[in-house]
Amino acid sequence: MKNITFLLLSVFVYSNDSLEVIDKFVTNYLLLAESKMQSSPMVWQDVKEGYLRNYTLRYTNTILDSLSDNELSAYQAGLRHLYIIDSLRGEIKKGGEYKHTIVPNDTPNYNINYFYSSFR
């Protein structure tokens, strides 16, 4: 998908009305990605897919806001951000479980006497 996106962007750059076509393409791609993320009932659930969908939704909203405020051009957004959204969508489709970075402590807390006051 990354190669297809790059190919489409390069074709649009060399055409006559490339800026208008790129603007429409990037805006439509972001709106479509946003609507696909919102359409799932998993968006607000406490699972990996829900977190990734919510993150992708916030990411596309941020890019769309930057485009509407003219802080970012459609060409720059296409080059910098579309592959990130594409990789997030691929990660959502892959599924799976979280890989926790913090290892849980195996020492039970109920055996520790926090109020013991004698010295040894």
C-alpha positions, 0 to 999 in steps of 0.5 A: 500500500505504501508503494501505491500511495507513493506512485499515486502522489508522484503521478499527481505531482507531474500532472497539470492540476496537481495541487488540486488533485493532491488536496482532494486525494489527501483530504478524501483519504483522511476522511475515509480513514477517519470514518472507518475508524469511527464506524467500529464499535471497538473504538472506545473499548479497552482492548488493543484494537480500541486503543489503536482505532482511537489513536488513529482517529485522533491522528487523522483529526490532527492532520485534518485540522492542520490542513484546514488551518493551512499549517500543513500542505496536502503534499507534505501531509501525503508524504509525512503522514499517510504511511503512518496511518496506513501502518496503523490500519495494518496493525489494527487488522493484524490484531493480537494481544498487547506486549506489556513493556512493564513486567508485573511484580510477582511479590504479593502485597498482602504479605507485607506488613507496612506498619511493623515498627520494631528494629532488628 
